[in-house]
Amino acid sequence: MGLKSFSVLQMYFNENGSEEALGAGLLDCAVLVDRDLDLASVLLTPATYTALLDEVVGLSCGVLELPEGGSRYLSYDDQVYSQIKNRHFSDVFSFLSSKAKQLNAERERCQKMEMKEMREFVTNQLKGVTALKRSVATHIGCCEAIITALGSRFEGLLTVEQSMLKGINRRESTAYIKECLATGSGSRAATLRLMCLHSLTQVISFLPISFPFTSDFPCNQQILSRR
C-alpha cells in the first residue's frame, strides 16, 4: 500500500520470481504500508511490556537498565521474559504473580523433602528454580517502575489518544496537553509525541483523503475504485 511498498514488492518479485512461480510459502499474505500513510501509529503510547520497558526503564540492544541500578541482558534463555515480552501490560503482572505463587509452592515442597529428594533437587532443579526466582523478581521490579512512572495517567492518556484518532473531544485533548505542559506530568518526549499526534490528527480530520497510490497495483485499483 503506497509507492514505496509497491517498489519493495516489485524488487522481491524480480529477485525471487512472480507470485505464481513462488507458490505457497510460509506466509499466506503480507501487508506492506508506507510509513507516510500511517504516521499516527509511531506516535501512540505503547501498551506491550517490552515497549513500556524501553520507554520507562530503558532497553538498548537487549540490555535492560534495572530500576535498582545495574543492567541485565534479556535473552530467549529468560523463560519469563520470552512469555511476557509481547503481552499487553495489563496481563503481565497477573502472570508474574502466578509464577511467584509457583515458586512459593516449590519452596514449601522443598521444606518437606527427605535427604535423597533434596539431593536430587539440588542436582537437577535448583539452578533452574534460582534463575526463575531472579527473573520473576527482576520483572516484578520493572512492572512496579512502569506503574510508578505512568501512574493513573496511563488510562487517561490512552483515552485522549483514542479521541484524537477518532477526531472527537478536541477541546479535552487540547486541555490535556496544556495540563501536561503546565504540570510536567509525563516525560518531555511523551508530551512532544502527544502534541505531534494532536497536530497530525487535526490536519487529517480537515483534509480530504489522498493516497499516493499507483493504479498499476491490483490492490490499489480496488481502493481507488471505492473512492
C-alpha positions as CSV (number, residue, x, y, z in Angstrom):
1,M,0.0,0.0,0.0
2,G,1.8,3.1,-1.2
3,L,4.5,3.8,-3.8
4,K,7.5,2.6,-1.7
5,S,5.8,-0.6,-0.6
6,F,4.9,-1.3,-4.2
7,S,8.6,-0.8,-5.2
8,V,9.7,-3.2,-2.4
9,L,7.3,-5.8,-3.6
10,Q,8.5,-5.4,-7.2
11,M,12.1,-5.8,-6.1
12,Y,11.1,-9.0,-4.2
13,F,9.3,-10.5,-7.2
14,N,12.3,-9.5,-9.5
15,E,14.7,-11.4,-7.2
16,N,12.5,-14.4,-6.3
17,G,10.1,-14.8,-9.2
18,S,6.5,-13.9,-9.7
19,E,3.8,-14.6,-7.1
20,E,2.5,-17.6,-9.2
21,A,6.0,-19.0,-9.6
22,L,6.8,-18.8,-5.9
23,G,3.7,-20.8,-5.0
24,A,2.6,-21.4,-1.4
25,G,5.1,-20.3,1.2
26,L,5.4,-19.8,4.9
27,L,3.1,-16.8,4.8
28,D,-0.4,-16.7,3.3
29,C,-0.2,-13.0,2.8
30,A,1.7,-9.9,3.8
31,V,0.6,-6.3,4.1
32,L,3.2,-3.5,3.4
33,V,2.2,0.1,4.2
34,D,4.3,3.2,3.5
35,R,5.2,5.0,6.7
36,D,3.8,8.3,5.4
37,L,0.4,6.6,5.2
38,D,0.4,5.6,8.8
39,L,2.3,8.3,10.8
40,A,0.0,8.0,13.8
41,S,1.0,4.5,14.9
42,V,4.5,5.6,15.8
43,L,3.2,8.4,17.9
44,L,0.8,6.3,20.1
45,T,1.8,5.3,23.6
46,P,2.9,1.6,23.5
47,A,1.0,-0.9,25.5
48,T,3.1,-4.1,25.3
49,Y,5.5,-5.0,28.2
50,T,8.7,-4.7,26.1
51,A,7.7,-1.3,24.6
52,L,6.9,0.2,28.0
53,L,10.0,-1.4,29.4
54,D,12.0,0.5,26.8
55,E,10.1,3.8,27.3
56,V,10.2,3.9,31.1
57,V,13.1,1.7,32.4
58,G,15.4,1.7,29.4
59,L,16.2,-1.1,27.0
60,S,19.1,-0.9,24.5
61,C,20.2,-3.8,22.3
62,G,18.6,-6.3,24.7
63,V,20.3,-4.7,27.7
64,L,17.9,-3.7,30.5
65,E,18.8,-0.9,32.8
66,L,17.5,-2.2,36.1
67,P,15.4,0.2,38.3
68,E,17.6,-0.6,41.4
69,G,20.8,0.0,39.4
70,G,23.0,-2.1,37.2
71,S,22.0,-3.8,34.0
72,R,20.9,-7.2,32.7
73,Y,20.9,-8.8,29.3
74,L,17.5,-10.1,28.3
75,S,17.6,-13.1,26.0
76,Y,15.4,-16.0,24.9
77,D,17.0,-18.0,27.7
78,D,14.9,-16.0,30.1
79,Q,11.8,-18.1,30.1
80,V,9.8,-15.5,31.9
81,Y,10.7,-12.7,29.6
82,S,10.0,-14.8,26.5
83,Q,6.5,-15.4,27.7
84,I,5.6,-11.8,28.6
85,K,7.6,-9.6,26.2
86,N,4.8,-9.2,23.7
87,R,1.9,-9.3,26.1
88,H,-0.3,-6.3,26.9
89,F,1.0,-4.7,30.1
90,S,-2.3,-5.3,31.9
91,D,-1.7,-9.1,31.6
92,V,1.9,-9.2,32.7
93,F,1.5,-8.6,36.5
94,S,-1.0,-11.4,36.9
95,F,1.3,-13.8,35.0
96,L,4.2,-12.8,37.3
97,S,2.0,-13.3,40.3
98,S,1.2,-16.8,39.3
99,K,4.9,-17.5,38.8
100,A,5.6,-16.2,42.3
101,K,3.0,-18.4,43.8
102,Q,4.6,-21.3,41.9
103,L,7.9,-20.5,43.5
104,N,6.4,-20.3,47.0
105,A,4.8,-23.7,46.4
106,E,8.1,-25.1,45.3
107,R,9.8,-23.7,48.4
108,E,7.2,-25.3,50.7
109,R,7.7,-28.6,48.9
110,C,11.4,-28.4,49.5
111,Q,10.9,-28.0,53.2
112,K,9.2,-31.4,53.3
113,M,11.8,-33.3,51.3
114,E,13.9,-36.1,52.6
115,M,17.6,-36.2,52.1
116,K,17.5,-38.2,48.9
117,E,14.9,-36.0,47.4
118,M,16.8,-32.9,48.4
119,R,20.0,-34.2,46.8
120,E,18.2,-34.8,43.5
121,F,16.5,-31.4,43.7
122,V,19.9,-29.6,44.2
123,T,21.4,-31.6,41.4
124,N,18.7,-31.3,38.8
125,Q,16.4,-28.4,39.6
126,L,18.0,-25.9,41.9
127,K,19.7,-23.9,39.2
128,G,16.5,-23.5,37.2
129,V,14.5,-22.5,40.2
130,T,17.1,-19.9,41.2
131,A,17.1,-18.4,37.7
132,L,13.3,-18.3,37.7
133,K,13.2,-16.6,41.1
134,R,15.7,-14.0,39.9
135,S,13.9,-13.4,36.7
136,V,10.5,-13.0,38.4
137,A,11.9,-10.6,40.9
138,T,13.5,-8.5,38.1
139,H,10.3,-8.2,36.1
140,I,8.2,-7.5,39.1
141,G,10.5,-4.6,39.9
142,C,10.3,-3.4,36.3
143,C,6.5,-3.6,36.4
144,E,6.5,-1.5,39.6
145,A,8.8,1.1,38.0
146,I,6.4,1.3,35.0
147,I,3.4,1.7,37.2
148,T,5.1,4.4,39.3
149,A,6.2,6.3,36.2
150,L,2.8,6.2,34.4
151,G,0.6,6.1,37.4
152,S,-3.1,6.8,37.0
153,R,-2.4,8.9,33.9
154,F,-1.9,5.8,31.7
155,E,-5.6,5.1,31.1
156,G,-6.4,8.8,30.7
157,L,-3.6,9.1,28.1
158,L,-4.9,6.2,26.1
159,T,-8.3,7.7,26.2
160,V,-7.0,11.1,24.8
161,E,-5.1,9.3,22.1
162,Q,-8.2,7.4,21.0
163,S,-10.2,10.6,20.9
164,M,-7.6,12.2,18.7
165,L,-7.7,9.2,16.3
166,K,-11.4,9.4,16.1
167,G,-11.5,13.2,15.7
168,I,-13.6,13.8,18.8
169,N,-13.3,15.7,22.1
170,R,-10.8,18.1,20.6
171,R,-11.1,20.7,23.4
172,E,-10.5,18.0,26.0
173,S,-7.4,16.7,24.1
174,T,-6.0,20.3,23.9
175,A,-6.7,20.9,27.6
176,Y,-4.9,17.6,28.4
177,I,-1.8,18.6,26.5
178,K,-1.8,22.0,28.2
179,E,-2.1,20.3,31.6
180,C,0.9,18.1,30.8
181,L,3.0,21.1,29.8
182,A,1.9,23.1,32.9
183,T,2.4,20.3,35.5
184,G,5.2,18.4,33.8
185,S,3.4,15.1,34.1
186,G,5.0,12.5,31.9
187,S,8.3,12.8,30.1
188,R,9.0,15.7,27.7
189,A,9.3,13.1,24.9
190,A,5.9,11.7,25.7
191,T,4.3,15.2,25.7
192,L,6.0,16.1,22.4
193,R,4.8,12.9,20.9
194,L,1.2,13.7,22.0
195,M,1.5,17.2,20.6
196,C,2.6,15.7,17.2
197,L,-0.3,13.2,17.2
198,H,-2.7,16.0,18.0
199,S,-1.3,18.2,15.2
200,L,-1.4,15.3,12.8
201,T,-5.0,14.2,13.5
202,Q,-6.2,17.7,13.5
203,V,-4.8,18.3,10.0
204,I,-6.1,14.9,8.7
205,S,-9.6,15.5,10.1
206,F,-10.0,18.6,7.9
207,L,-8.4,17.3,4.7
208,P,-9.9,15.0,2.1
209,I,-8.3,11.6,2.0
210,S,-5.5,11.4,-0.5
211,F,-3.5,8.2,-1.1
212,P,-0.3,8.4,-3.1
213,F,-1.1,5.0,-4.7
214,T,-0.1,3.7,-8.1
215,S,-3.1,2.5,-10.0
216,D,-1.0,-0.3,-11.6
217,F,-1.2,-2.4,-8.5
218,P,-4.4,-4.6,-8.2
219,C,-4.8,-3.9,-4.5
220,N,-4.6,-0.1,-5.1
221,Q,-7.1,-0.4,-8.0
222,Q,-9.7,-1.8,-5.7
223,I,-9.1,1.0,-3.2
224,L,-9.2,3.8,-5.8
225,S,-12.4,2.3,-7.3
226,R,-14.2,2.8,-4.0
227,R,-13.3,6.5,-3.6
